[in-house]
Amino acid sequence: MAEDRPITVVIVENHGVVINGVREWCARADPPIRLISAGQQLGRVWTGEGAAADVVVFDLGLVKQEVYEFHSLRQLVSNKRNVVVFSGEESPAVILECGRLGVKSYVTKVEGDEHLIPAIRAAADGLTYTTPKHAGMIVADSSPDKPDLSEKQVEVLLNWCSGLSKPAVGRKLFMAPTTVATHIERARKHYDRVGRPAPDKVSMTNRLIQDGLLAPSQADPLASDPWDPSS
């Protein structure tokens, strides 16, 4: 990070009040940090000033059925962008998954500038910054009763246990129904290994809720699929 110019940050966030708050924090920082707003237009991260920004501050959003979308984060990290997630989401599963994807830091909005500004400075130097909340989750995640699920397994399970059939999950995620079934079966084996069997859709849904991967309001394992009644 060059010492003769301010750190530049592009923020992807759809709430103007949050953008203005972060801009004020950046302006008060010593030395000041320059904020570029992309609003909710992710394309602005890849063009113009946003493409040259030292750090991307990203508010992790939701797609249909409240299933988290990690594709944009994965794309940013794979292109060597220094990403700090700044989100109101406090689910351990989501925060830990962002860490696995390679973001430099995950700062919840309740942690505010106390941790966002240090996280931005660390990310600008290519370093990680772990907040106390994230650190506690990392320790808790080492519990022996937690299955080691892959990102794809989690994505499949979230869609399946939110009410879609296996064929519908396949259509949504662009994979064959047999591949969907394979991911589910492998996830079952992971749960079996830690002594928490999930032999059917209802029990798997309960496991996801217990592990903080799925909110009870999102769960609908018995919902019918408009395209295919099979589960």
N, C-alpha and C positions, 0 to 999 in steps of 0.2 A: 504494500500500500504506500503510495507516494506521500511524502510528508508536506509537499508544497501545494496540495489541493485538498478540499474537503471530501469526506466520504460522500458518495452519492447513493441514494436508495430509491428504488422504484417500488411503489406499494400497490398491490392488487387487493382492492377492498371496495365493496359496493355501498358502504355507509359513509356519507360525507362527514358526519360528525366524528367518526373514528379517524378518517384521513386528516381532518383539521387538528384533532388532538395529537396525532403522531407528528404532524408538521410542527406543532408548537413545541413538543418535546425535543424534536431534532434541532429546532432553532435555538433552544435554551441550552443544548448540550455544549460542552467546552472541550475541544473546539466544536463549532456548529456542524451539523450534518445536513446535507442538501437533499430534500425530498422531491421526488417526481411522482405524480399521481397517474396511475393507469386506470383508475376507477375499477370497473369490473371487466375491462377489455384486456384480456390476457395478451392479445397481439401486440400491445404497446410495450410489453416486456422485451419483445424481440426486434423492435424497430426504433429508430430515432434515439433519443436520449436514454430511453429505457434499456436499449440493447447494450449500452456502455456502462450502466449502473454497476457499482461495486457489489451491491446487495439487493436481493429481491425479498421484500416483506410480503408474505402471502397469507391471505385469510382463507383457510381451507373451507370450501363450500360443500353443498350437498346437491345431489342429483335426484331424479325421481325416486320415490319411495324411501327417501332419506338414507340412501346407501352412499357411503363416502366415496368420492372419486379421487383416486391418487394418481391418475394418469398425468395430469399437468405437473405435479410435483416430481414425478419420476422423470419426465421430459426435461424439466429445468435442471435437476441434479445430474442427469446423464450428459447434459451440455455444459457441465462445469460451472453452473451458476451457484453463487453462494446464497442459500435460501434460509430465511428465518420465518417460520410459521408463527403468525400472531392471530390467535383465534379465540372465540368464546367457548369452543368445545373443550371439555375437560375430561373426556373419556380416556381412561388409561390405555385402552386398546388402540385408539386413534393416535394418541401422543407417542406411544411406543412404536407404532407402525411408521410414523413419520421419521422417527429416529433410525429405523431400519432402512428406510429409503435413502438416508444420507443427508437430511437437512442439517444445517449447522446448529439450529436451536429451535425449540418449541416453547413459545412464551404465551401463556394464557392472558386474556385481556384483563383479568383481575390482577395480574402481576404488574401490569402497566409499565411505565417508563423506568421503574427501578431495575427491571431486568431487560426490557426491550432495547434500551440504548447500549448497555454493555454487550448484549447479544449481537447487535448490529456491528459494533466496533470489532468484536472477535471475528465475525463472519467476513468482514472486509479484509481481514488478514488471513482468511482461509482457515480459521480456527473454529472449533465448536465451543458452545457455551451451554452449560446445563443448569437450569433453574432448580431451586430446592424441590419444587413440585415434581419436576421430571426426574430428578435424582431419586426421590422416594419411590417413584413408579418403577424405575429400573431395578431397584433392590427388591421390590415386591414381585416383579415379573420373574425373578429367579426361583419362585416357589415351585417345589417339585410336583404340585398337582396341576400346574398349568401346561397344557399341550403346546408343542412347538409347531404351530400351524403356519403354513406359508401364506404370503399375501394373496395368492390366487385362491387358495382354499378358503380363506376368510371371505373373499369377494363372492365366491360361489355360495357359501353357507348363508351369508347375509341376504342374498337375493332369494335363495330357496326358502329360508325360514321366515321371510317377510311375506310369503304367500304365493310365490311362483312355483310352477311345476318344473321338473328337470328340463323338459323340452323348451319351456319358456325362458328359463335361465340361459340355456344354450343359445337361443336366438338373441337374447339381450347382450350376452358377452361374446358372441361370435365364436362359439365352440360347439362341437358335436354333443348331443345328449350323453353319449357314452363317456366323453371326457368329463362332463359335469358329474356323472355318476362316479367316475374314478376319483375325482377330487373329494367328493363326499365320503367315499369309502376310506380313502387315506386319512381324512380328518377323523373318522370314527376310530381308526386304528391308533391314532395319536391319543385320543381320549381314553381308549382302552388301556394304553401303556401307563397312564397316570392314575388308573383305577377309577375312572369316571365314565363308564360306558354310556354311549348315546346311540342305541340300536335303531331308533326310528326318528321321524321328523320332529315330533313333539318333544322328545327327550333332548334332541340336538338343540332345539330352540331354547330349552331351559338352560342348557350348558352355556350357550352364547350369552344369555341374559346374566347368568351367574358370573361370567368372566368379563362383563362390561362391554362386550362386543355389540350387543343389540339391546335397545331400550324396549321395555315391555310394550310400549305403545306402537312400536314398529313390528312386533311379532304377530304373525298370523299364519301359523303352520297349516291350518285346516282350510285356508282360503282356496276357492276354486280358480282355475286358470281359464280365462276366456277362450283360449285357443285349444287347450288340451286338458281334459279332466284328470289325466294321470298325474300322480305326484312324483 
